[in-house]
Amino acid sequence: MRKQGHRSRAVVAVLTAALVGVAGCDAVGGDAAGPTPKAKPSPKPAPAWDSSPASIAAVGDSITRGFDACGVLTDCPDVSWATGSSTQVDSLAVRLLGRTKAAGRSWNHAVSGARMADLSPQMAQAAAHGPELVTVMVGANDACRDSTAAMTPVSDFRAGFEDALGVLRKRAPKAQVYVASVPNLKRLWSQGRANPLGKQVWKLGLCPSMLADADAVDPAATERRDTVQKRVEAYNLVLKQVCAKDERCRYDGGAVYDYRFGTDQLSHWDWFHPSVNGQARLAEIAYRRISSVS
């Protein structure tokens, strides 16, 4: 009986220990003895958009240079929508920085006639200033060629824009970027063709892919202009898509393309480039997009 009692006490002890162990696991919620799982790091929040940058550099083409806004076949950067000092325009720089600061804290590196392939060197120049904002308006000259066959391929346009943003990011990684859409060239043709003087200037070789034979509306001319228009739309899609991959980039959402430029907004020298009034409208569009918090 002593041996049996000894065995009974041993069995009870083992069972008690097992029950205590089970109760202990349940009391602390299960696998208490295991290592504490490491918390996953929180994703880095996207940087907030600064709606009031303290310096601006502009890159692009003749539109940003104010071409034909003040005189025939000449740049007029004073009325540039991006960095001009004209009181008739109230450029983006003036609206954001104030007239006094804009004079010393804005730089215009756009070049009349520039295409997307020319943007990277301009970006390098702009980045050298360490700007808080860079404005981009380019693409019209990629579509405005001697023929539709000579227009910049969409793939090359994309590669050029990606390269230009890469140049900026290496030299000014925190700079914000505002990207304007390519204007609606077909609308500019439809508005300007009503002016005899404008059509004479167009014959000098201004955007022949769209403006050549301005009065022709036969199937071949219509197809040519439609081809140019589709290419402009493809360029704008590229600008939107590439910009969306950069957390410090804002596309205008097609606002410039959608703007219904009329004869008051067109140069009275060539009836194609923006007039002083047109430059002011571009400044308004850019300011609304940049100053918005979202």
C-alpha positions, 0 to 999 in steps of 0.5 A, spaced: 500 500 500 505 504 501 508 503 494 501 504 491 500 511 495 507 513 493 505 512 486 498 515 487 502 521 489 507 522 484 501 521 478 497 527 482 504 531 482 505 530 475 497 532 473 497 538 477 504 540 474 501 539 467 494 543 469 498 549 472 502 549 466 496 549 462 493 555 466 499 559 466 499 559 458 492 561 458 493 566 463 498 570 459 494 569 452 498 563 449 505 563 447 508 567 453 515 564 453 516 565 446 520 572 443 516 578 443 514 579 435 518 585 432 513 591 430 513 592 423 516 599 421 511 604 419 511 607 412 514 613 411 509 619 410 510 622 403 512 629 404 507 635 405 507 639 399 509 646 400 504 651 397 509 657 398 516 655 396 521 661 397 525 660 390 523 658 383 526 656 377 523 655 370 525 650 364 521 649 358 520 652 351 518 659 348 512 659 352 516 660 358 520 665 354 514 670 353 516 669 345 512 673 341 508 676 346 511 683 346 514 683 339 515 679 333 519 673 333 523 675 339 523 673 346 520 677 352 522 674 359 519 680 362 512 677 361 513 670 362 508 666 366 513 663 370 518 668 372 516 675 369 516 681 372 511 685 368 505 688 372 500 686 367 502 678 368 503 677 375 507 671 374 507 665 378 514 668 382 511 674 383 504 671 386 508 666 390 514 670 393 512 678 392 515 682 387 521 684 391 523 677 392 521 674 386 527 679 382 532 675 386 529 668 387 527 666 381 531 664 374 528 662 367 532 657 364 527 656 358 529 656 351 525 658 345 525 652 340 527 647 346 524 640 345 524 634 351 531 632 349 533 639 351 530 639 358 536 635 362 541 640 361 536 646 363 534 642 369 542 641 371 542 649 370 536 650 374 538 645 380 544 649 381 540 654 384 537 650 389 530 652 388 524 650 392 520 649 386 521 648 378 516 649 373 516 645 367 512 647 360 515 643 354 512 638 349 509 643 344 515 643 339 516 636 339 509 636 336 510 642 332 515 639 326 516 639 319 511 633 318 507 628 323 513 623 321 518 628 324 514 628 331 518 626 337 516 618 338 512 618 345 517 613 348 523 618 347 519 623 350 518 619 356 525 617 356 527 624 356 522 627 361 524 621 366 532 623 365 530 630 366 527 629 373 533 624 374 538 630 373 534 634 378 533 629 383 541 628 383 542 635 384 536 638 388 533 632 391 528 636 395 525 641 389 518 640 388 516 640 381 510 643 377 509 640 370 504 644 365 500 640 360 502 641 353 497 646 350 491 644 345 495 646 338 488 644 334 484 649 338 490 654 337 490 653 329 482 654 330 482 660 333 488 663 329 486 661 322 481 667 322 486 672 322 490 674 315 496 676 319 497 670 323 496 666 317 502 670 313 506 669 319 505 661 319 507 661 312 514 662 315 514 655 318 511 656 325 509 649 327 507 646 320 505 640 322 499 643 325 499 650 321 501 649 314 495 650 309 491 653 314 485 654 310 485 647 308 480 642 311 480 636 306 481 629 309 488 629 308 489 636 312 484 634 317 488 627 318 494 631 319 492 635 324 488 630 328 495 626 328 498 632 331 493 632 336 493 625 338 500 626 339 499 632 344 494 628 348 499 622 348 505 627 351 500 629 356 499 622 358 506 621 359 507 627 363 502 625 368 504 618 369 512 620 370 510 626 374 505 621 379 511 617 380 515 622 383 512 624 390 514 631 390 511 633 383 505 636 381 502 635 374 496 641 372 491 635 371 491 638 363 489 645 365 493 648 360 491 643 355 483 644 357 484 652 357 480 655 352 485 660 349 481 665 345 484 671 340 485 675 347 490 670 349 494 669 343 500 673 340 498 679 335 504 678 332 503 670 330 496 668 333 499 662 336 504 663 342 500 666 348 499 674 348 501 678 355 494 676 357 495 669 355 501 669 359 497 672 365 492 666 364 498 661 365 500 664 371 493 663 374 493 656 372 499 655 375 498 659 382 492 655 383 495 648 382 501 650 386 498 654 392 493 648 393 494 644 399 492 637 395 
